[in-house]
């Protein structure tokens, strides 16, 4: 019987139990009904949607295989034009050659285990039992995206030194494994994913392949840099304030935060925190849809898990990036954010693609500048600012980290992050979050939820006006420069306006308050650096959001802009 994390924890997992070595390779038949969505796509359904390799095309060899999209790589392997073993060797060689430059991958899985999976994939293609993602090279974020075959550091010196290994796989990681991915390692993240850049004391900063002096963004920066640098075919991240979309913007990739509940979670308190969404980071919209086919779907272990599962690939092909009759509400600043002019200019280029696809675009106020908040002490109303919103996010995220600290102690893992010798090894911003969690009252926390509701009401009011999408920049700044101290932060100000440095320069986190589906897509470039654009859809309209992303991709293709050398 498969042992879930909840069962392990409920049984009182000790450090020894949590770090026990597990079998290197999963049995092909190990998946259980409880681990699967109610209406999982069959391998044949996905195979039909992906199609086969165009026989008129020349099949790449060697490292050139790494430059194919994940979907094209599937087509090549399914048509016997490429071998999963050849693919695995090509990616391993590229990782070994280039990862040290971007610092995206912090754990590389042993070559013999990667090649063993590749050989198994090759057998499956030969005997007709290939699974939906059979043989695709994959990387997994080193946070709460648990993969029991690898050490898990959370980007923290404390857990790196401990050698912690999760007792089991996350629901969505298990689904990816059951679908046939070939995991090659784990990707860098800031300590416990606490900010919008990727840097830490354990491994250092992750760079975007577009400029090695600039940060890849966070907290899924390692994943985004790896997929943009052709170090993996597919990858994923987790998004509590923009952690999939922020690095997507800095790396010219597609980062998708689906409607809350589309991708189930099982590690407490993650299923009960509507801010946190796992999600794919890919080079193409088609690859994003492929990832959602596997990662999404109902799971009984998550009480907020959504029952229905869209046919992402089939629907995307039917819609074809056409937006005739759709209405887009464009906001260059969500009314309250200072945004660099270069960012706005690039995003307007992306908005033009939506118009070219048939959408009617209107630049309108979103209404966030009309929101008010009640002061707890005086009871007076005051206008909401971007500084108040970012402080709200920091408070809510701090509370989540306070819970995680208690969780480790409660289940027998002897780590109190607030005490020495552990506290002195923490990133200062993350440590301040833990300290704030200890001081935040229940009243203050619950009061903050009124502001979350106000943001949600402003967003819903736009959709009530008949708009199908809200479009805005992903970030307020073009880039963030890496520092050498393990603590790269975002800008202290934008356009002369003071900005909270962990998240305040990101226009992503308001949509974590609301749970709407959002995709960040490449909109264009500023000073040779990629700029991302967010497309927000109605709740549950995930396929429509991806279709709008496809419209941008078709009008202004970005695939040829990825650097093959850096």
C-alpha positions as semicolon CSV with decimal commas, in nm:
position;residue;x (nm);y (nm);z (nm)
1;X;0,000;0,000;0,000
2;X;0,127;0,347;-0,087
3;X;0,212;0,550;0,222
4;X;0,113;0,914;0,183
5;X;0,286;1,198;0,360
6;X;-0,023;1,243;0,573
7;X;-0,006;0,881;0,693
8;X;0,366;0,909;0,765
9;X;0,322;1,229;0,959
10;X;0,016;1,104;1,145
11;X;0,222;0,806;1,250
12;X;0,477;1,039;1,410
13;X;0,759;1,046;1,156
14;X;1,101;1,089;1,313
15;X;1,406;1,233;1,145
16;X;1,529;0,881;1,090
17;X;1,202;0,779;0,925
18;X;1,200;1,091;0,711
19;X;1,551;1,030;0,581
20;X;1,524;0,656;0,521
21;X;1,649;0,552;0,179
22;X;1,373;0,440;-0,057
23;X;1,393;0,217;-0,366
24;X;1,551;0,404;-0,653
25;X;1,293;0,314;-0,915
26;X;0,917;0,298;-0,876
27;X;0,739;-0,013;-0,997
28;X;0,548;0,065;-1,317
29;X;0,234;-0,074;-1,155
30;X;0,257;0,107;-0,824
31;X;-0,005;0,377;-0,892
32;X;-0,326;0,336;-0,695
33;X;-0,674;0,471;-0,757
34;X;-0,629;0,716;-0,469
35;X;-0,332;0,869;-0,650
36;X;-0,522;0,929;-0,968
37;X;-0,774;1,181;-1,094
38;X;-1,131;1,056;-1,144
39;X;-1,111;1,113;-1,519
40;X;-0,744;1,077;-1,602
41;X;-0,642;1,121;-1,964
42;X;-0,553;0,790;-2,117
43;X;-0,212;0,759;-2,280
44;X;-0,389;0,716;-2,612
45;X;-0,595;1,032;-2,562
46;X;-0,282;1,237;-2,504
47;X;-0,097;1,057;-2,784
48;X;-0,378;1,146;-3,025
49;X;-0,376;1,510;-2,911
50;X;0,003;1,537;-2,942
51;X;0,022;1,350;-3,273
52;X;0,332;1,204;-3,434
53;X;0,654;1,337;-3,578
54;X;0,626;1,491;-3,923
55;X;0,815;1,245;-4,143
56;X;0,924;1,532;-4,369
57;X;1,127;1,685;-4,085
58;X;1,485;1,594;-4,013
59;X;1,521;1,440;-3,667
60;X;1,786;1,615;-3,457
61;X;2,070;1,418;-3,304
62;X;2,283;1,463;-2,994
63;X;2,249;1,794;-2,812
64;X;2,011;1,921;-3,083
65;X;1,747;1,697;-2,921
66;X;1,754;1,929;-2,619
67;X;1,630;2,216;-2,834
68;X;1,299;2,047;-2,920
69;X;0,987;2,136;-2,727
70;X;0,868;1,867;-2,487
71;X;0,575;1,791;-2,717
72;X;0,802;1,758;-3,020
73;X;1,032;1,534;-2,820
74;X;0,736;1,311;-2,737
75;X;0,639;1,302;-3,102
76;X;0,992;1,204;-3,201
77;X;1,018;0,927;-2,941
78;X;0,669;0,797;-3,010
79;X;0,750;0,778;-3,382
80;X;1,078;0,595;-3,305
81;X;1,276;0,886;-3,452
82;X;1,453;0,947;-3,120
83;X;1,560;0,712;-2,844
84;X;1,480;0,796;-2,480
85;X;1,833;0,681;-2,394
86;X;1,987;0,914;-2,651
87;X;1,767;1,195;-2,519
88;X;1,868;1,130;-2,157
89;X;2,238;1,124;-2,245
90;X;2,207;1,450;-2,439
91;X;2,040;1,628;-2,147
92;X;2,283;1,491;-1,889
93;X;2,576;1,612;-2,099
94;X;2,423;1,957;-2,141
95;X;2,351;1,983;-1,768
96;X;2,711;1,890;-1,687
97;X;2,840;2,145;-1,938
98;X;2,623;2,446;-1,860
99;X;2,448;2,422;-1,525
100;X;2,742;2,572;-1,336
101;X;2,686;2,895;-1,529
102;X;2,321;2,947;-1,433
103;X;2,316;2,745;-1,109
104;X;1,966;2,614;-1,181
105;X;2,008;2,255;-1,063
106;X;2,117;2,189;-0,704
107;X;2,089;1,809;-0,715
108;X;2,169;1,594;-1,019
109;X;2,025;1,244;-1,004
110;X;2,283;0,964;-1,050
111;X;2,342;0,891;-1,417
112;X;2,284;0,517;-1,378
113;X;1,932;0,580;-1,238
114;X;1,846;0,830;-1,512
115;X;1,962;0,589;-1,781
116;X;1,778;0,298;-1,618
117;X;1,454;0,494;-1,650
118;X;1,544;0,585;-2,009
119;X;1,597;0,219;-2,098
120;X;1,262;0,133;-1,940
121;X;1,100;0,407;-2,149
122;X;1,262;0,267;-2,462
123;X;1,117;-0,078;-2,387
124;X;0,774;0,075;-2,336
125;X;0,786;0,252;-2,671
126;X;0,889;-0,074;-2,835
127;X;0,613;-0,286;-2,677
128;X;0,333;-0,030;-2,701
129;X;0,295;0,050;-2,330
130;X;0,434;0,404;-2,337
131;X;0,276;0,643;-2,087
132;X;0,172;1,006;-2,159
133;X;0,511;1,162;-2,077
134;X;0,727;0,857;-2,138
135;X;1,097;0,936;-2,126
136;X;1,068;1,316;-2,100
137;X;1,360;1,468;-1,906
138;X;1,220;1,654;-1,605
139;X;1,340;1,865;-1,313
140;X;1,162;1,910;-0,979
141;X;1,164;2,215;-0,755
142;X;1,351;2,175;-0,425
143;X;1,068;2,299;-0,202
144;X;0,745;2,125;-0,095
145;X;0,743;1,945;-0,431
146;X;0,847;1,620;-0,266
147;X;1,030;1,346;-0,457
148;X;1,141;1,078;-0,219
149;X;1,438;0,961;-0,430
150;X;1,625;1,287;-0,378
151;X;1,742;1,502;-0,087
152;X;1,516;1,799;-0,018
153;X;1,678;2,114;0,119
154;X;1,401;2,379;0,085
155;X;1,690;2,606;-0,022
156;X;1,806;2,603;0,340
157;X;2,151;2,535;0,486
158;X;1,977;2,371;0,783
159;X;1,808;2,102;0,574
160;X;2,102;2,068;0,336
161;X;2,325;1,978;0,631
162;X;2,061;1,743;0,768
163;X;2,034;1,543;0,446
164;X;1,654;1,539;0,472
165;X;1,464;1,315;0,231
166;X;1,084;1,324;0,205
167;X;0,906;1,005;0,310
168;X;0,692;1,002;-0,006
169;X;0,607;1,192;-0,325
170;X;0,374;1,489;-0,362
171;X;0,048;1,404;-0,536
172;X;0,139;1,591;-0,853
173;X;0,497;1,462;-0,855
174;X;0,361;1,108;-0,824
175;X;0,130;1,171;-1,117
176;X;0,420;1,294;-1,327
177;X;0,624;0,987;-1,233
178;X;0,330;0,761;-1,317
179;X;0,307;0,939;-1,653
180;X;0,663;0,837;-1,734
181;X;0,884;1,143;-1,675
182;X;1,255;1,086;-1,632
183;X;1,351;1,309;-1,334
184;X;1,710;1,428;-1,355
185;X;1,739;1,643;-1,046
186;X;1,608;1,924;-0,829
187;X;1,611;2,298;-0,890
188;X;1,718;2,595;-0,682
189;X;1,479;2,808;-0,475
190;X;1,515;3,082;-0,211
191;X;1,495;2,956;0,145
192;X;1,146;2,806;0,184
193;X;1,044;3,004;-0,126
194;X;1,002;3,324;0,071
195;X;1,073;3,583;-0,200
196;X;1,057;3,672;-0,567
197;X;1,427;3,610;-0,638
198;X;1,623;3,284;-0,625
199;X;1,928;3,300;-0,401
200;X;2,022;3,136;-0,073
201;X;2,311;3,059;0,160
202;X;2,304;2,692;0,064
203;X;2,368;2,719;-0,312
204;X;2,383;3,086;-0,417
205;X;2,188;3,273;-0,687
206;X;2,030;3,135;-1,002
207;X;2,078;3,342;-1,317
208;X;1,857;3,387;-1,617
209;X;2,023;3,243;-1,931
210;X;1,962;3,579;-2,100
211;X;2,218;3,754;-1,875
212;X;2,422;3,565;-1,618
213;X;2,454;3,876;-1,401
214;X;2,075;3,892;-1,358
215;X;1,855;3,682;-1,134
216;X;1,613;3,426;-1,274
217;X;1,339;3,534;-1,034
218;X;1,174;3,322;-0,770
219;X;1,083;3,125;-0,603
220;X;1,089;2,872;-0,889
221;X;1,393;3,036;-1,045
222;X;1,594;2,718;-1,082
223;X;1,311;2,550;-1,270
224;X;1,255;2,846;-1,503
225;X;1,625;2,896;-1,577
226;X;1,665;2,525;-1,650
227;X;1,381;2,506;-1,899
228;X;1,484;2,835;-2,066
229;X;1,843;2,710;-2,090
230;X;1,742;2,376;-2,245
231;X;1,863;2,184;-1,939
232;X;1,531;2,000;-1,921
233;X;1,234;1,933;-2,144
234;X;0,977;2,013;-1,875
235;X;0,967;2,140;-1,520
236;X;0,735;2,271;-1,253
237;X;0,720;2,518;-0,969
238;X;0,493;2,629;-0,689
239;X;0,327;2,968;-0,672
240;X;0,219;3,138;-0,348
241;X;0,277;3,495;-0,464
242;X;0,398;3,459;-0,820
243;X;0,668;3,196;-0,782
244;X;0,582;3,035;-1,116
245;X;0,507;3,358;-1,302
246;X;0,791;3,580;-1,172
247;X;1,072;3,357;-1,302
248;X;0,875;3,291;-1,620
249;X;0,888;3,666;-1,689
250;X;1,265;3,683;-1,630
251;X;1,337;3,377;-1,846
252;X;1,097;3,421;-2,142
253;X;0,896;3,112;-2,047
254;X;0,531;3,027;-1,984
255;X;0,433;3,008;-1,617
256;X;0,080;2,891;-1,540
257;X;-0,107;2,926;-1,211
258;X;-0,430;2,736;-1,261
259;X;-0,753;2,796;-1,070
260;X;-0,698;2,705;-0,705
261;X;-0,779;2,335;-0,666
262;X;-0,698;2,229;-1,022
263;X;-0,372;2,068;-0,909
264;X;-0,426;1,891;-0,575
265;X;-0,188;1,908;-0,281
266;X;-0,155;1,690;0,026
267;X;0,109;1,833;0,262
268;X;-0,057;2,030;0,542
269;X;-0,119;2,323;0,547
270;X;-0,082;2,361;0,169
271;X;-0,427;2,223;0,069
272;X;-0,594;2,470;0,304
273;X;-0,407;2,780;0,191
274;X;-0,572;2,922;-0,122
275;X;-0,262;3,129;-0,198
276;X;-0,048;2,832;-0,295
277;X;-0,068;2,669;-0,638
278;X;0,168;2,415;-0,798
279;X;0,211;2,477;-1,169
280;X;0,412;2,408;-1,484
281;X;0,687;2,625;-1,632
282;X;0,741;2,552;-2,002
283;X;0,880;2,692;-2,325
284;X;0,551;2,653;-2,516
285;X;0,180;2,678;-2,444
286;X;0,130;2,327;-2,583
287;X;0,381;2,191;-2,330
288;X;0,191;2,374;-2,058
289;X;-0,134;2,206;-2,163
290;X;0,041;1,869;-2,168
291;X;0,166;1,926;-1,814
292;X;-0,181;2,022;-1,692
293;X;-0,327;1,702;-1,841
294;X;-0,109;1,503;-1,602
295;X;-0,072;1,726;-1,294
296;X;-0,437;1,834;-1,270
297;X;-0,749;1,647;-1,167
298;X;-0,943;1,552;-0,856
299;X;-0,778;1,386;-0,557
300;X;-0,966;1,286;-0,241
301;X;-0,673;1,389;-0,022
302;X;-0,732;1,757;-0,102
303;X;-1,075;1,880;0,007
304;X;-1,050;2,179;-0,230
305;X;-0,961;1,962;-0,528
306;X;-1,183;2,035;-0,830
307;X;-1,383;1,743;-0,967
308;X;-1,378;1,818;-1,339
309;X;-1,066;1,796;-1,556
310;X;-1,055;1,995;-1,880
311;X;-0,919;1,829;-2,192
312;X;-0,644;2,088;-2,221
313;X;-0,469;1,968;-2,536
314;X;-0,780;1,886;-2,735
315;X;-0,953;2,210;-2,631
316;X;-0,646;2,417;-2,714
317;X;-0,633;2,270;-3,064
318;X;-1,005;2,333;-3,117
319;X;-0,984;2,694;-2,999
320;X;-0,667;2,752;-3,201
321;X;-0,569;3,081;-3,037
322;X;-0,874;3,256;-3,185
323;X;-1,021;3,528;-2,962
324;X;-1,305;3,662;-3,177
325;X;-1,572;3,811;-2,952
326;X;-1,351;3,812;-2,643
327;X;-1,306;4,128;-2,439
328;X;-0,977;4,219;-2,272
329;X;-0,937;4,468;-1,988
330;X;-0,582;4,598;-2,003
331;X;-0,419;4,771;-1,708
332;X;-0,055;4,883;-1,730
333;X;-0,027;4,915;-1,351
334;X;-0,333;4,763;-1,176
335;X;-0,400;5,125;-1,074
336;X;-0,150;5,127;-0,786
337;X;0,187;4,981;-0,893
338;X;0,480;5,191;-1,016
339;X;0,595;5,022;-1,340
340;X;0,904;5,094;-1,549
341;X;0,817;5,246;-1,886
342;X;1,017;4,978;-2,072
343;X;0,801;4,709;-1,915
344;X;0,479;4,883;-2,017
345;X;0,605;4,930;-2,373
346;X;0,689;4,560;-2,409
347;X;0,357;4,451;-2,259
348;X;0,166;4,672;-2,502
349;X;0,336;4,468;-2,774
350;X;0,190;4,154;-2,618
351;X;-0,153;4,313;-2,590
352;X;-0,141;4,388;-2,964
353;X;-0,119;4,014;-3,024
354;X;-0,453;3,966;-2,846
355;X;-0,609;4,229;-3,071
356;X;-0,462;4,057;-3,377
357;X;-0,630;3,734;-3,265
358;X;-0,970;3,903;-3,265
359;X;-1,010;4,030;-2,910
360;X;-1,144;4,375;-2,829
361;X;-0,897;4,541;-2,593
362;X;-0,989;4,830;-2,363
363;X;-0,750;5,003;-2,127
364;X;-0,956;5,053;-1,811
365;X;-0,906;5,106;-1,437
366;X;-0,930;4,782;-1,242
367;X;-1,059;4,950;-0,929
368;X;-0,779;4,868;-0,689
369;X;-0,718;5,239;-0,628
370;X;-1,076;5,263;-0,499
371;X;-1,030;4,996;-0,233
372;X;-1,019;5,100;0,133
373;X;-0,903;4,921;0,445
374;X;-1,007;4,971;0,807
375;X;-0,732;5,055;1,055
376;X;-0,752;4,805;1,342
377;X;-0,664;5,058;1,611
378;X;-0,858;5,368;1,505
379;X;-1,138;5,207;1,306
380;X;-1,092;5,466;1,030
381;X;-1,090;5,390;0,657
382;X;-0,784;5,457;0,446
383;X;-0,705;5,400;0,077
384;X;-0,529;5,076;-0,012
385;X;-0,176;5,109;-0,152
386;X;0,059;4,861;-0,316
387;X;0,269;4,882;0,003
388;X;-0,031;4,767;0,210
389;X;-0,097;4,479;-0,028
390;X;0,264;4,358;-0,024
391;X;0,272;4,384;0,355
392;X;-0,046;4,174;0,367
393;X;0,123;3,907;0,154
394;X;0,430;3,908;0,381
395;X;0,208;3,867;0,688
396;X;0,006;3,580;0,538
397;X;0,318;3,406;0,411
398;X;0,489;3,456;0,747
399;X;0,200;3,277;0,916
400;X;0,243;2,986;0,677
401;X;0,612;2,963;0,766
402;X;0,529;2,979;1,135
403;X;0,304;2,680;1,082
404;X;0,580;2,493;0,896
405;X;0,818;2,554;1,185
406;X;0,565;2,405;1,428
407;X;0,496;2,120;1,186
408;X;0,857;2,001;1,193
409;X;0,858;1,996;1,573
410;X;0,517;1,834;1,605
411;X;0,608;1,540;1,385
412;X;0,941;1,462;1,546
413;X;1,186;1,632;1,310
414;X;1,426;1,794;1,557
415;X;1,456;2,134;1,390
416;X;1,344;2,451;1,566
417;X;1,424;2,719;1,312
418;X;1,387;2,991;1,576
419;X;1,663;2,855;1,798
420;X;2,036;2,813;1,757
421;X;2,226;2,663;1,590
422;X;1,959;2,676;1,319
423;X;1,840;3,038;1,347
424;X;2,183;3,182;1,272
425;X;2,195;2,994;0,942
426;X;1,874;3,145;0,805
427;X;1,831;3,416;0,546
428;X;1,759;3,741;0,737
429;X;1,434;3,815;0,551
430;X;1,308;3,463;0,612
431;X;1,406;3,484;0,977
432;X;1,213;3,810;1,012
433;X;0,911;3,634;0,864
434;X;0,933;3,365;1,134
435;X;0,961;3,634;1,399
436;X;0,661;3,815;1,257
437;X;0,458;3,494;1,258
438;X;0,521;3,460;1,631
439;X;0,393;3,814;1,690
440;X;0,093;3,821;1,454
441;X;-0,240;3,801;1,638
442;X;-0,536;3,601;1,515
443;X;-0,731;3,927;1,486
444;X;-0,463;4,084;1,267
445;X;-0,450;3,775;1,047
446;X;-0,825;3,753;1,001
447;X;-0,850;4,128;0,948
448;X;-0,610;4,089;0,657
449;X;-0,856;3,858;0,489
450;X;-1,093;4,153;0,442
451;X;-0,830;4,308;0,217
452;X;-0,798;3,982;0,024
453;X;-1,175;3,992;-0,028
454;X;-1,153;4,351;-0,150
455;X;-0,897;4,249;-0,413
456;X;-1,117;3,960;-0,521
457;X;-1,421;4,189;-0,544
458;X;-1,227;4,435;-0,764
459;X;-1,124;4,154;-1,000
460;X;-1,472;4,006;-1,015
461;X;-1,621;4,349;-1,082
462;X;-1,418;4,368;-1,404
463;X;-1,547;4,029;-1,516
464;X;-1,900;4,138;-1,422
465;X;-1,862;4,416;-1,680
466;X;-1,840;4,148;-1,948
467;X;-1,463;4,124;-1,983
468;X;-1,315;3,779;-2,040
469;X;-0,957;3,861;-1,943
470;X;-0,757;4,106;-1,734
471;X;-0,410;4,171;-1,877
472;X;-0,122;4,346;-1,701
473;X;0,257;4,324;-1,665
474;X;0,395;4,036;-1,461
475;X;0,662;4,251;-1,294
476;X;0,724;4,621;-1,245
477;X;1,093;4,601;-1,337
478;X;1,296;4,461;-1,625
479;X;1,558;4,275;-1,420
480;X;1,725;4,224;-1,082
481;X;2,105;4,203;-1,051
482;X;2,256;3,912;-0,857
483;X;2,459;3,985;-0,544
484;X;2,745;3,779;-0,402
485;X;2,615;3,754;-0,044
486;X;2,351;3,485;-0,092
487;X;2,074;3,739;-0,039
488;X;1,973;3,890;-0,374
489;X;1,669;4,113;-0,324
490;X;1,432;4,296;-0,555
491;X;1,451;4,673;-0,609
492;X;1,408;4,905;-0,311
493;X;1,212;5,142;-0,534
494;X;1,057;5,157;-0,880
495;X;1,015;5,491;-1,053
496;X;1,119;5,655;-0,726
497;X;0,841;5,484;-0,528
498;X;0,959;5,273;-0,229
499;X;0,893;4,901;-0,284
500;X;0,891;4,605;-0,046
501;X;1,193;4,406;-0,165
502;X;1,079;4,047;-0,135
503;X;0,753;4,073;-0,335
504;X;0,639;4,437;-0,369
505;X;0,787;4,476;-0,720
506;X;0,580;4,185;-0,850
507;X;0,227;4,231;-0,986
508;X;0,155;3,864;-0,933
509;X;0,054;3,817;-0,570
510;X;-0,288;3,995;-0,586
511;X;-0,409;3,701;-0,795
512;X;-0,292;3,458;-0,528
513;X;-0,537;3,636;-0,299
514;X;-0,816;3,557;-0,547
515;X;-0,737;3,209;-0,684
516;X;-0,810;3,301;-1,047
517;X;-0,621;3,125;-1,328
518;X;-0,328;3,334;-1,454
519;X;-0,057;3,272;-1,710
520;X;0,259;3,474;-1,760
521;X;0,367;3,472;-2,123
522;X;0,660;3,640;-2,301
523;X;0,543;3,982;-2,425
524;X;0,865;4,114;-2,572
525;X;1,206;4,245;-2,474
526;X;1,354;4,554;-2,306
527;X;1,731;4,608;-2,316
528;X;1,764;4,251;-2,452
529;X;1,589;4,116;-2,141
530;X;1,255;3,932;-2,162
531;X;0,939;4,091;-2,026
532;X;0,637;3,893;-1,908
533;X;0,267;3,968;-1,941
534;X;-0,007;3,823;-1,720
535;X;-0,337;3,704;-1,863
536;X;-0,599;3,655;-1,591
537;X;-0,919;3,463;-1,660
538;X;-1,245;3,394;-1,489
539;X;-1,230;3,133;-1,216
540;X;-1,234;2,783;-1,373
541;X;-1,172;2,924;-1,724
542;X;-0,824;2,770;-1,735
543;X;-0,845;2,655;-2,096
544;X;-0,953;3,002;-2,208
545;X;-0,648;3,151;-2,037
546;X;-0,416;2,908;-2,216
547;X;-0,591;2,983;-2,545
548;X;-0,518;3,354;-2,501
549;X;-0,155;3,262;-2,429
550;X;-0,155;3,062;-2,753
551;X;-0,280;3,370;-2,939
552;X;0,022;3,567;-2,813
553;X;0,257;3,282;-2,903
554;X;0,116;3,251;-3,256
555;X;0,133;3,623;-3,322
556;X;0,478;3,682;-3,176
557;X;0,666;3,348;-3,149
558;X;0,932;3,350;-2,882
559;X;1,084;3,002;-2,910
560;X;1,371;3,117;-3,131
561;X;1,484;3,372;-2,872
562;X;1,618;3,122;-2,616
563;X;1,999;3,124;-2,590
564;X;2,155;2,788;-2,673
565;X;2,486;2,899;-2,526
566;X;2,541;3,121;-2,224
